[in-house]
Amino acid sequence: MARPLRIEYPGAWYRVMNREAGRRMIYLNNFLRESFLDLLQDIYERYTVYCHAYCMMEIA
């Protein structure tokens, strides 16, 4: 069953979260970390999406 659509409206703030299944590492090396940050920059430039905070964590 599909998840219901989110309510969207102009000027709203949204929390976006991404997590790998099974507690596996998402970024296997620094190149992949840098690639993600480059992608974040591209998204901002293309869609004017502001990211007020982010956290790239590793499994301890």
mmCIF file as Biopython writes it, N, C-alpha, C and O atoms, coordinates in Angstrom:
data_model
#
loop_
_atom_site.group_PDB
_atom_site.id
_atom_site.type_symbol
_atom_site.label_atom_id
_atom_site.label_alt_id
_atom_site.label_comp_id
_atom_site.label_asym_id
_atom_site.label_entity_id
_atom_site.label_seq_id
_atom_site.pdbx_PDB_ins_code
_atom_site.Cartn_x
_atom_site.Cartn_y
_atom_site.Cartn_z
_atom_site.occupancy
_atom_site.B_iso_or_equiv
_atom_site.auth_seq_id
_atom_site.auth_asym_id
_atom_site.pdbx_PDB_model_num
ATOM 1   N N  . MET A ? 1  ? 0.838  -1.171 0.000   1.0 0.0 1  A 1 
ATOM 2   C CA . MET A ? 1  ? 0.000  0.000  0.000   1.0 0.0 1  A 1 
ATOM 3   C C  . MET A ? 1  ? 0.893  1.247  0.000   1.0 0.0 1  A 1 
ATOM 4   O O  . MET A ? 1  ? 1.844  1.332  0.777   1.0 0.0 1  A 1 
ATOM 5   N N  . ALA A ? 2  ? 0.591  2.189  -0.853  1.0 0.0 2  A 1 
ATOM 6   C CA . ALA A ? 2  ? 1.393  3.406  -0.977  1.0 0.0 2  A 1 
ATOM 7   C C  . ALA A ? 2  ? 1.146  4.344  0.200   1.0 0.0 2  A 1 
ATOM 8   O O  . ALA A ? 2  ? 0.071  4.365  0.800   1.0 0.0 2  A 1 
ATOM 9   N N  . ARG A ? 3  ? 2.188  5.119  0.507   1.0 0.0 3  A 1 
ATOM 10  C CA . ARG A ? 3  ? 2.091  6.118  1.568   1.0 0.0 3  A 1 
ATOM 11  C C  . ARG A ? 3  ? 1.253  7.294  1.070   1.0 0.0 3  A 1 
ATOM 12  O O  . ARG A ? 3  ? 1.354  7.640  -0.107  1.0 0.0 3  A 1 
ATOM 13  N N  . PRO A ? 4  ? 0.431  7.925  1.913   1.0 0.0 4  A 1 
ATOM 14  C CA . PRO A ? 4  ? -0.353 9.084  1.479   1.0 0.0 4  A 1 
ATOM 15  C C  . PRO A ? 4  ? 0.560  10.242 1.056   1.0 0.0 4  A 1 
ATOM 16  O O  . PRO A ? 4  ? 1.676  10.377 1.558   1.0 0.0 4  A 1 
ATOM 17  N N  . LEU A ? 5  ? 0.080  11.063 0.140   1.0 0.0 5  A 1 
ATOM 18  C CA . LEU A ? 5  ? 0.840  12.221 -0.305  1.0 0.0 5  A 1 
ATOM 19  C C  . LEU A ? 5  ? 1.027  13.210 0.839   1.0 0.0 5  A 1 
ATOM 20  O O  . LEU A ? 5  ? 0.168  13.337 1.712   1.0 0.0 5  A 1 
ATOM 21  N N  . ARG A ? 6  ? 2.152  13.904 0.822   1.0 0.0 6  A 1 
ATOM 22  C CA . ARG A ? 6  ? 2.407  14.921 1.833   1.0 0.0 6  A 1 
ATOM 23  C C  . ARG A ? 6  ? 1.681  16.204 1.479   1.0 0.0 6  A 1 
ATOM 24  O O  . ARG A ? 6  ? 1.479  16.519 0.306   1.0 0.0 6  A 1 
ATOM 25  N N  . ILE A ? 7  ? 1.299  16.927 2.495   1.0 0.0 7  A 1 
ATOM 26  C CA . ILE A ? 7  ? 0.699  18.236 2.284   1.0 0.0 7  A 1 
ATOM 27  C C  . ILE A ? 7  ? 1.837  19.216 2.034   1.0 0.0 7  A 1 
ATOM 28  O O  . ILE A ? 7  ? 2.764  19.308 2.839   1.0 0.0 7  A 1 
ATOM 29  N N  . GLU A ? 8  ? 1.775  19.939 0.940   1.0 0.0 8  A 1 
ATOM 30  C CA . GLU A ? 8  ? 2.812  20.908 0.584   1.0 0.0 8  A 1 
ATOM 31  C C  . GLU A ? 8  ? 2.189  22.281 0.459   1.0 0.0 8  A 1 
ATOM 32  O O  . GLU A ? 8  ? 1.062  22.425 -0.015  1.0 0.0 8  A 1 
ATOM 33  N N  . TYR A ? 9  ? 2.937  23.298 0.891   1.0 0.0 9  A 1 
ATOM 34  C CA . TYR A ? 9  ? 2.485  24.669 0.701   1.0 0.0 9  A 1 
ATOM 35  C C  . TYR A ? 9  ? 3.702  25.582 0.627   1.0 0.0 9  A 1 
ATOM 36  O O  . TYR A ? 9  ? 4.758  25.245 1.164   1.0 0.0 9  A 1 
ATOM 37  N N  . PRO A ? 10 ? 3.571  26.740 -0.032  1.0 0.0 10 A 1 
ATOM 38  C CA . PRO A ? 10 ? 4.706  27.650 -0.228  1.0 0.0 10 A 1 
ATOM 39  C C  . PRO A ? 10 ? 5.296  28.104 1.105   1.0 0.0 10 A 1 
ATOM 40  O O  . PRO A ? 10 ? 4.570  28.399 2.054   1.0 0.0 10 A 1 
ATOM 41  N N  . GLY A ? 11 ? 6.614  28.154 1.156   1.0 0.0 11 A 1 
ATOM 42  C CA . GLY A ? 11 ? 7.317  28.641 2.338   1.0 0.0 11 A 1 
ATOM 43  C C  . GLY A ? 11 ? 7.434  27.628 3.461   1.0 0.0 11 A 1 
ATOM 44  O O  . GLY A ? 11 ? 7.951  27.953 4.529   1.0 0.0 11 A 1 
ATOM 45  N N  . ALA A ? 12 ? 6.967  26.412 3.244   1.0 0.0 12 A 1 
ATOM 46  C CA . ALA A ? 12 ? 7.020  25.396 4.304   1.0 0.0 12 A 1 
ATOM 47  C C  . ALA A ? 12 ? 8.437  24.866 4.482   1.0 0.0 12 A 1 
ATOM 48  O O  . ALA A ? 12 ? 9.250  24.914 3.559   1.0 0.0 12 A 1 
ATOM 49  N N  . TRP A ? 13 ? 8.719  24.366 5.668   1.0 0.0 13 A 1 
ATOM 50  C CA . TRP A ? 13 ? 9.991  23.709 5.972   1.0 0.0 13 A 1 
ATOM 51  C C  . TRP A ? 13 ? 9.716  22.209 6.032   1.0 0.0 13 A 1 
ATOM 52  O O  . TRP A ? 13 ? 8.710  21.769 6.588   1.0 0.0 13 A 1 
ATOM 53  N N  . TYR A ? 14 ? 10.626 21.438 5.453   1.0 0.0 14 A 1 
ATOM 54  C CA . TYR A ? 14 ? 10.466 19.987 5.434   1.0 0.0 14 A 1 
ATOM 55  C C  . TYR A ? 14 ? 11.721 19.319 5.973   1.0 0.0 14 A 1 
ATOM 56  O O  . TYR A ? 14 ? 12.838 19.781 5.738   1.0 0.0 14 A 1 
ATOM 57  N N  . ARG A ? 15 ? 11.524 18.240 6.688   1.0 0.0 15 A 1 
ATOM 58  C CA . ARG A ? 15 ? 12.645 17.442 7.193   1.0 0.0 15 A 1 
ATOM 59  C C  . ARG A ? 15 ? 12.819 16.269 6.241   1.0 0.0 15 A 1 
ATOM 60  O O  . ARG A ? 15 ? 11.880 15.516 5.983   1.0 0.0 15 A 1 
ATOM 61  N N  . VAL A ? 16 ? 14.023 16.127 5.729   1.0 0.0 16 A 1 
ATOM 62  C CA . VAL A ? 16 ? 14.330 15.033 4.816   1.0 0.0 16 A 1 
ATOM 63  C C  . VAL A ? 16 ? 15.389 14.171 5.479   1.0 0.0 16 A 1 
ATOM 64  O O  . VAL A ? 16 ? 16.380 14.678 6.005   1.0 0.0 16 A 1 
ATOM 65  N N  . MET A ? 17 ? 15.171 12.877 5.448   1.0 0.0 17 A 1 
ATOM 66  C CA . MET A ? 17 ? 16.111 11.969 6.103   1.0 0.0 17 A 1 
ATOM 67  C C  . MET A ? 17 ? 16.391 10.804 5.174   1.0 0.0 17 A 1 
ATOM 68  O O  . MET A ? 17 ? 15.490 10.299 4.504   1.0 0.0 17 A 1 
ATOM 69  N N  . ASN A ? 18 ? 17.633 10.383 5.138   1.0 0.0 18 A 1 
ATOM 70  C CA . ASN A ? 18 ? 18.021 9.266  4.298   1.0 0.0 18 A 1 
ATOM 71  C C  . ASN A ? 18 ? 18.875 8.322  5.134   1.0 0.0 18 A 1 
ATOM 72  O O  . ASN A ? 18 ? 19.815 8.747  5.806   1.0 0.0 18 A 1 
ATOM 73  N N  . ARG A ? 19 ? 18.541 7.053  5.085   1.0 0.0 19 A 1 
ATOM 74  C CA . ARG A ? 19 ? 19.263 6.076  5.895   1.0 0.0 19 A 1 
ATOM 75  C C  . ARG A ? 19 ? 19.422 4.795  5.079   1.0 0.0 19 A 1 
ATOM 76  O O  . ARG A ? 19 ? 18.515 4.394  4.349   1.0 0.0 19 A 1 
ATOM 77  N N  . GLU A ? 20 ? 20.560 4.174  5.209   1.0 0.0 20 A 1 
ATOM 78  C CA . GLU A ? 20 ? 20.819 2.912  4.518   1.0 0.0 20 A 1 
ATOM 79  C C  . GLU A ? 20 ? 20.160 1.765  5.274   1.0 0.0 20 A 1 
ATOM 80  O O  . GLU A ? 20 ? 20.098 1.781  6.504   1.0 0.0 20 A 1 
ATOM 81  N N  . ALA A ? 21 ? 19.679 0.789  4.555   1.0 0.0 21 A 1 
ATOM 82  C CA . ALA A ? 21 ? 19.048 -0.377 5.168   1.0 0.0 21 A 1 
ATOM 83  C C  . ALA A ? 21 ? 20.084 -1.236 5.886   1.0 0.0 21 A 1 
ATOM 84  O O  . ALA A ? 21 ? 21.226 -1.354 5.442   1.0 0.0 21 A 1 
ATOM 85  N N  . GLY A ? 22 ? 19.681 -1.814 6.968   1.0 0.0 22 A 1 
ATOM 86  C CA . GLY A ? 22 ? 20.542 -2.745 7.692   1.0 0.0 22 A 1 
ATOM 87  C C  . GLY A ? 22 ? 21.756 -2.105 8.345   1.0 0.0 22 A 1 
ATOM 88  O O  . GLY A ? 22 ? 22.747 -2.787 8.606   1.0 0.0 22 A 1 
ATOM 89  N N  . ARG A ? 23 ? 21.695 -0.815 8.613   1.0 0.0 23 A 1 
ATOM 90  C CA . ARG A ? 23 ? 22.791 -0.077 9.269   1.0 0.0 23 A 1 
ATOM 91  C C  . ARG A ? 23 ? 24.113 -0.166 8.502   1.0 0.0 23 A 1 
ATOM 92  O O  . ARG A ? 23 ? 25.187 -0.065 9.095   1.0 0.0 23 A 1 
ATOM 93  N N  . ARG A ? 24 ? 24.030 -0.354 7.189   1.0 0.0 24 A 1 
ATOM 94  C CA . ARG A ? 24 ? 25.249 -0.380 6.377   1.0 0.0 24 A 1 
ATOM 95  C C  . ARG A ? 24 ? 25.707 1.043  6.109   1.0 0.0 24 A 1 
ATOM 96  O O  . ARG A ? 24 ? 24.921 1.986  6.204   1.0 0.0 24 A 1 
ATOM 97  N N  . MET A ? 25 ? 26.963 1.191  5.777   1.0 0.0 25 A 1 
ATOM 98  C CA . MET A ? 25 ? 27.517 2.519  5.485   1.0 0.0 25 A 1 
ATOM 99  C C  . MET A ? 25 ? 27.034 3.000  4.122   1.0 0.0 25 A 1 
ATOM 100 O O  . MET A ? 25 ? 26.980 2.226  3.166   1.0 0.0 25 A 1 
ATOM 101 N N  . ILE A ? 26 ? 26.686 4.279  4.040   1.0 0.0 26 A 1 
ATOM 102 C CA . ILE A ? 26 ? 26.265 4.884  2.780   1.0 0.0 26 A 1 
ATOM 103 C C  . ILE A ? 26 ? 27.489 5.365  2.008   1.0 0.0 26 A 1 
ATOM 104 O O  . ILE A ? 26 ? 27.618 5.112  0.810   1.0 0.0 26 A 1 
ATOM 105 N N  . TYR A ? 27 ? 28.372 6.049  2.696   1.0 0.0 27 A 1 
ATOM 106 C CA . TYR A ? 27 ? 29.559 6.622  2.058   1.0 0.0 27 A 1 
ATOM 107 C C  . TYR A ? 27 ? 30.760 5.737  2.372   1.0 0.0 27 A 1 
ATOM 108 O O  . TYR A ? 27 ? 31.276 5.749  3.489   1.0 0.0 27 A 1 
ATOM 109 N N  . LEU A ? 28 ? 31.191 4.982  1.393   1.0 0.0 28 A 1 
ATOM 110 C CA . LEU A ? 28 ? 32.280 4.034  1.625   1.0 0.0 28 A 1 
ATOM 111 C C  . LEU A ? 28 ? 33.652 4.685  1.626   1.0 0.0 28 A 1 
ATOM 112 O O  . LEU A ? 28 ? 34.624 4.107  2.112   1.0 0.0 28 A 1 
ATOM 113 N N  . ASN A ? 29 ? 33.725 5.912  1.071   1.0 0.0 29 A 1 
ATOM 114 C CA . ASN A ? 29 ? 35.000 6.627  1.048   1.0 0.0 29 A 1 
ATOM 115 C C  . ASN A ? 29 ? 34.744 8.129  0.921   1.0 0.0 29 A 1 
ATOM 116 O O  . ASN A ? 29 ? 33.604 8.558  0.747   1.0 0.0 29 A 1 
ATOM 117 N N  . ASN A ? 30 ? 35.800 8.913  1.009   1.0 0.0 30 A 1 
ATOM 118 C CA . ASN A ? 30 ? 35.662 10.366 0.962   1.0 0.0 30 A 1 
ATOM 119 C C  . ASN A ? 30 ? 35.181 10.861 -0.397  1.0 0.0 30 A 1 
ATOM 120 O O  . ASN A ? 30 ? 34.507 11.888 -0.470  1.0 0.0 30 A 1 
ATOM 121 N N  . PHE A ? 31 ? 35.512 10.156 -1.470  1.0 0.0 31 A 1 
ATOM 122 C CA . PHE A ? 31 ? 35.039 10.555 -2.798  1.0 0.0 31 A 1 
ATOM 123 C C  . PHE A ? 31 ? 33.509 10.543 -2.843  1.0 0.0 31 A 1 
ATOM 124 O O  . PHE A ? 31 ? 32.899 11.463 -3.390  1.0 0.0 31 A 1 
ATOM 125 N N  . LEU A ? 32 ? 32.889 9.510  -2.274  1.0 0.0 32 A 1 
ATOM 126 C CA . LEU A ? 32 ? 31.426 9.428  -2.256  1.0 0.0 32 A 1 
ATOM 127 C C  . LEU A ? 32 ? 30.810 10.502 -1.375  1.0 0.0 32 A 1 
ATOM 128 O O  . LEU A ? 32 ? 29.744 11.030 -1.691  1.0 0.0 32 A 1 
ATOM 129 N N  . ARG A ? 33 ? 31.469 10.827 -0.279  1.0 0.0 33 A 1 
ATOM 130 C CA . ARG A ? 33 ? 30.997 11.933 0.573   1.0 0.0 33 A 1 
ATOM 131 C C  . ARG A ? 33 ? 31.026 13.248 -0.197  1.0 0.0 33 A 1 
ATOM 132 O O  . ARG A ? 33 ? 30.053 14.002 -0.182  1.0 0.0 33 A 1 
ATOM 133 N N  . GLU A ? 34 ? 32.128 13.520 -0.862  1.0 0.0 34 A 1 
ATOM 134 C CA . GLU A ? 34 ? 32.260 14.760 -1.653  1.0 0.0 34 A 1 
ATOM 135 C C  . GLU A ? 34 ? 31.238 14.784 -2.789  1.0 0.0 34 A 1 
ATOM 136 O O  . GLU A ? 34 ? 30.687 15.839 -3.102  1.0 0.0 34 A 1 
ATOM 137 N N  . SER A ? 35 ? 30.982 13.630 -3.408  1.0 0.0 35 A 1 
ATOM 138 C CA . SER A ? 35 ? 29.997 13.552 -4.488  1.0 0.0 35 A 1 
ATOM 139 C C  . SER A ? 35 ? 28.607 13.916 -3.984  1.0 0.0 35 A 1 
ATOM 140 O O  . SER A ? 35 ? 27.851 14.599 -4.675  1.0 0.0 35 A 1 
ATOM 141 N N  . PHE A ? 36 ? 28.267 13.459 -2.773  1.0 0.0 36 A 1 
ATOM 142 C CA . PHE A ? 36 ? 26.973 13.802 -2.199  1.0 0.0 36 A 1 
ATOM 143 C C  . PHE A ? 36 ? 26.868 15.307 -1.969  1.0 0.0 36 A 1 
ATOM 144 O O  . PHE A ? 36 ? 25.838 15.911 -2.268  1.0 0.0 36 A 1 
ATOM 145 N N  . LEU A ? 37 ? 27.913 15.904 -1.447  1.0 0.0 37 A 1 
ATOM 146 C CA . LEU A ? 37 ? 27.887 17.347 -1.207  1.0 0.0 37 A 1 
ATOM 147 C C  . LEU A ? 37 ? 27.803 18.128 -2.518  1.0 0.0 37 A 1 
ATOM 148 O O  . LEU A ? 37 ? 27.142 19.164 -2.580  1.0 0.0 37 A 1 
ATOM 149 N N  . ASP A ? 38 ? 28.463 17.641 -3.553  1.0 0.0 38 A 1 
ATOM 150 C CA . ASP A ? 38 ? 28.344 18.270 -4.876  1.0 0.0 38 A 1 
ATOM 151 C C  . ASP A ? 38 ? 26.910 18.179 -5.386  1.0 0.0 38 A 1 
ATOM 152 O O  . ASP A ? 38 ? 26.386 19.134 -5.959  1.0 0.0 38 A 1 
ATOM 153 N N  . LEU A ? 39 ? 26.284 17.033 -5.177  1.0 0.0 39 A 1 
ATOM 154 C CA . LEU A ? 39 ? 24.891 16.848 -5.589  1.0 0.0 39 A 1 
ATOM 155 C C  . LEU A ? 39 ? 23.977 17.808 -4.830  1.0 0.0 39 A 1 
ATOM 156 O O  . LEU A ? 39 ? 23.055 18.378 -5.414  1.0 0.0 39 A 1 
ATOM 157 N N  . LEU A ? 40 ? 24.221 17.987 -3.554  1.0 0.0 40 A 1 
ATOM 158 C CA . LEU A ? 40 ? 23.440 18.920 -2.747  1.0 0.0 40 A 1 
ATOM 159 C C  . LEU A ? 40 ? 23.558 20.336 -3.311  1.0 0.0 40 A 1 
ATOM 160 O O  . LEU A ? 40 ? 22.568 21.065 -3.381  1.0 0.0 40 A 1 
ATOM 161 N N  . GLN A ? 41 ? 24.756 20.718 -3.707  1.0 0.0 41 A 1 
ATOM 162 C CA . GLN A ? 41 ? 24.980 22.038 -4.313  1.0 0.0 41 A 1 
ATOM 163 C C  . GLN A ? 41 ? 24.232 22.161 -5.638  1.0 0.0 41 A 1 
ATOM 164 O O  . GLN A ? 41 ? 23.619 23.194 -5.907  1.0 0.0 41 A 1 
ATOM 165 N N  . ASP A ? 42 ? 24.275 21.125 -6.462  1.0 0.0 42 A 1 
ATOM 166 C CA . ASP A ? 42 ? 23.563 21.132 -7.744  1.0 0.0 42 A 1 
ATOM 167 C C  . ASP A ? 42 ? 22.054 21.277 -7.549  1.0 0.0 42 A 1 
ATOM 168 O O  . ASP A ? 42 ? 21.392 21.992 -8.301  1.0 0.0 42 A 1 
ATOM 169 N N  . ILE A ? 43 ? 21.518 20.602 -6.545  1.0 0.0 43 A 1 
ATOM 170 C CA . ILE A ? 43 ? 20.086 20.694 -6.260  1.0 0.0 43 A 1 
ATOM 171 C C  . ILE A ? 43 ? 19.719 22.118 -5.865  1.0 0.0 43 A 1 
ATOM 172 O O  . ILE A ? 43 ? 18.696 22.644 -6.302  1.0 0.0 43 A 1 
ATOM 173 N N  . TYR A ? 44 ? 20.551 22.739 -5.041  1.0 0.0 44 A 1 
ATOM 174 C CA . TYR A ? 44 ? 20.289 24.128 -4.649  1.0 0.0 44 A 1 
ATOM 175 C C  . TYR A ? 44 ? 20.260 25.034 -5.885  1.0 0.0 44 A 1 
ATOM 176 O O  . TYR A ? 44 ? 19.342 25.837 -6.052  1.0 0.0 44 A 1 
ATOM 177 N N  . GLU A ? 45 ? 21.268 24.899 -6.743  1.0 0.0 45 A 1 
ATOM 178 C CA . GLU A ? 45 ? 21.360 25.771 -7.913  1.0 0.0 45 A 1 
ATOM 179 C C  . GLU A ? 45 ? 20.206 25.543 -8.889  1.0 0.0 45 A 1 
ATOM 180 O O  . GLU A ? 45 ? 19.742 26.485 -9.532  1.0 0.0 45 A 1 
ATOM 181 N N  . ARG A ? 46 ? 19.752 24.322 -9.000  1.0 0.0 46 A 1 
ATOM 182 C CA . ARG A ? 46 ? 18.692 24.016 -9.961  1.0 0.0 46 A 1 
ATOM 183 C C  . ARG A ? 46 ? 17.298 24.367 -9.448  1.0 0.0 46 A 1 
ATOM 184 O O  . ARG A ? 46 ? 16.470 24.886 -10.198 1.0 0.0 46 A 1 
ATOM 185 N N  . TYR A ? 47 ? 17.037 24.085 -8.172  1.0 0.0 47 A 1 
ATOM 186 C CA . TYR A ? 47 ? 15.692 24.247 -7.635  1.0 0.0 47 A 1 
ATOM 187 C C  . TYR A ? 47 ? 15.574 25.313 -6.547  1.0 0.0 47 A 1 
ATOM 188 O O  . TYR A ? 47 ? 14.481 25.533 -6.025  1.0 0.0 47 A 1 
ATOM 189 N N  . THR A ? 48 ? 16.669 25.976 -6.198  1.0 0.0 48 A 1 
ATOM 190 C CA . THR A ? 48 ? 16.706 26.956 -5.110  1.0 0.0 48 A 1 
ATOM 191 C C  . THR A ? 48 ? 16.147 26.352 -3.823  1.0 0.0 48 A 1 
ATOM 192 O O  . THR A ? 48 ? 15.300 26.943 -3.154  1.0 0.0 48 A 1 
ATOM 193 N N  . VAL A ? 49 ? 16.639 25.172 -3.501  1.0 0.0 49 A 1 
ATOM 194 C CA . VAL A ? 49 ? 16.267 24.485 -2.268  1.0 0.0 49 A 1 
ATOM 195 C C  . VAL A ? 49 ? 17.323 24.828 -1.228  1.0 0.0 49 A 1 
ATOM 196 O O  . VAL A ? 49 ? 18.516 24.642 -1.467  1.0 0.0 49 A 1 
ATOM 197 N N  . TYR A ? 50 ? 16.896 25.318 -0.098  1.0 0.0 50 A 1 
ATOM 198 C CA . TYR A ? 50 ? 17.833 25.673 0.956   1.0 0.0 50 A 1 
ATOM 199 C C  . TYR A ? 50 ? 17.964 24.527 1.949   1.0 0.0 50 A 1 
ATOM 200 O O  . TYR A ? 50 ? 16.965 23.962 2.397   1.0 0.0 50 A 1 
ATOM 201 N N  . CYS A ? 51 ? 19.175 24.196 2.281   1.0 0.0 51 A 1 
ATOM 202 C CA . CYS A ? 51 ? 19.455 23.182 3.289   1.0 0.0 51 A 1 
ATOM 203 C C  . CYS A ? 51 ? 20.020 23.919 4.498   1.0 0.0 51 A 1 
ATOM 204 O O  . CYS A ? 51 ? 21.131 24.447 4.444   1.0 0.0 51 A 1 
ATOM 205 N N  . HIS A ? 52 ? 19.262 23.956 5.582   1.0 0.0 52 A 1 
ATOM 206 C CA . HIS A ? 52 ? 19.678 24.718 6.764   1.0 0.0 52 A 1 
ATOM 207 C C  . HIS A ? 52 ? 20.622 23.939 7.656   1.0 0.0 52 A 1 
ATOM 208 O O  . HIS A ? 52 ? 21.359 24.532 8.444   1.0 0.0 52 A 1 
ATOM 209 N N  . ALA A ? 53 ? 20.611 22.632 7.545   1.0 0.0 53 A 1 
ATOM 210 C CA . ALA A ? 53 ? 21.515 21.809 8.339   1.0 0.0 53 A 1 
ATOM 211 C C  . ALA A ? 53 ? 21.565 20.406 7.745   1.0 0.0 53 A 1 
ATOM 212 O O  . ALA A ? 53 ? 20.599 19.942 7.139   1.0 0.0 53 A 1 
ATOM 213 N N  . TYR A ? 54 ? 22.693 19.743 7.923   1.0 0.0 54 A 1 
ATOM 214 C CA . TYR A ? 54 ? 22.805 18.354 7.536   1.0 0.0 54 A 1 
ATOM 215 C C  . TYR A ? 54 ? 23.848 17.690 8.419   1.0 0.0 54 A 1 
ATOM 216 O O  . TYR A ? 54 ? 24.683 18.358 9.028   1.0 0.0 54 A 1 
ATOM 217 N N  . CYS A ? 55 ? 23.790 16.373 8.478   1.0 0.0 55 A 1 
ATOM 218 C CA . CYS A ? 55 ? 24.719 15.622 9.286   1.0 0.0 55 A 1 
ATOM 219 C C  . CYS A ? 55 ? 25.049 14.336 8.546   1.0 0.0 55 A 1 
ATOM 220 O O  . CYS A ? 55 ? 24.150 13.570 8.199   1.0 0.0 55 A 1 
ATOM 221 N N  . MET A ? 56 ? 26.315 14.098 8.307   1.0 0.0 56 A 1 
ATOM 222 C CA . MET A ? 56 ? 26.759 12.871 7.631   1.0 0.0 56 A 1 
ATOM 223 C C  . MET A ? 56 ? 27.455 12.028 8.678   1.0 0.0 56 A 1 
ATOM 224 O O  . MET A ? 56 ? 28.601 12.288 9.046   1.0 0.0 56 A 1 
ATOM 225 N N  . MET A ? 57 ? 26.746 11.010 9.157   1.0 0.0 57 A 1 
ATOM 226 C CA . MET A ? 57 ? 27.252 10.210 10.260  1.0 0.0 57 A 1 
ATOM 227 C C  . MET A ? 57 ? 27.835 8.890  9.778   1.0 0.0 57 A 1 
ATOM 228 O O  . MET A ? 57 ? 27.500 8.401  8.699   1.0 0.0 57 A 1 
ATOM 229 N N  . GLU A ? 58 ? 28.700 8.334  10.585  1.0 0.0 58 A 1 
ATOM 230 C CA . GLU A ? 58 ? 29.255 7.010  10.334  1.0 0.0 58 A 1 
ATOM 231 C C  . GLU A ? 58 ? 28.845 6.082  11.455  1.0 0.0 58 A 1 
ATOM 232 O O  . GLU A ? 58 ? 28.557 6.530  12.564  1.0 0.0 58 A 1 
ATOM 233 N N  . ILE A ? 59 ? 28.819 4.809  11.176  1.0 0.0 59 A 1 
ATOM 234 C CA . ILE A ? 59 ? 28.528 3.826  12.217  1.0 0.0 59 A 1 
ATOM 235 C C  . ILE A ? 59 ? 29.766 3.688  13.098  1.0 0.0 59 A 1 
ATOM 236 O O  . ILE A ? 59 ? 30.885 3.554  12.603  1.0 0.0 59 A 1 
ATOM 237 N N  . ALA A ? 60 ? 29.549 3.724  14.396  1.0 0.0 60 A 1 
ATOM 238 C CA . ALA A ? 60 ? 30.678 3.634  15.327  1.0 0.0 60 A 1 
ATOM 239 C C  . ALA A ? 60 ? 31.166 2.223  15.474  1.0 0.0 60 A 1 
ATOM 240 O O  . ALA A ? 60 ? 32.112 1.971  16.221  1.0 0.0 60 A 1 
#
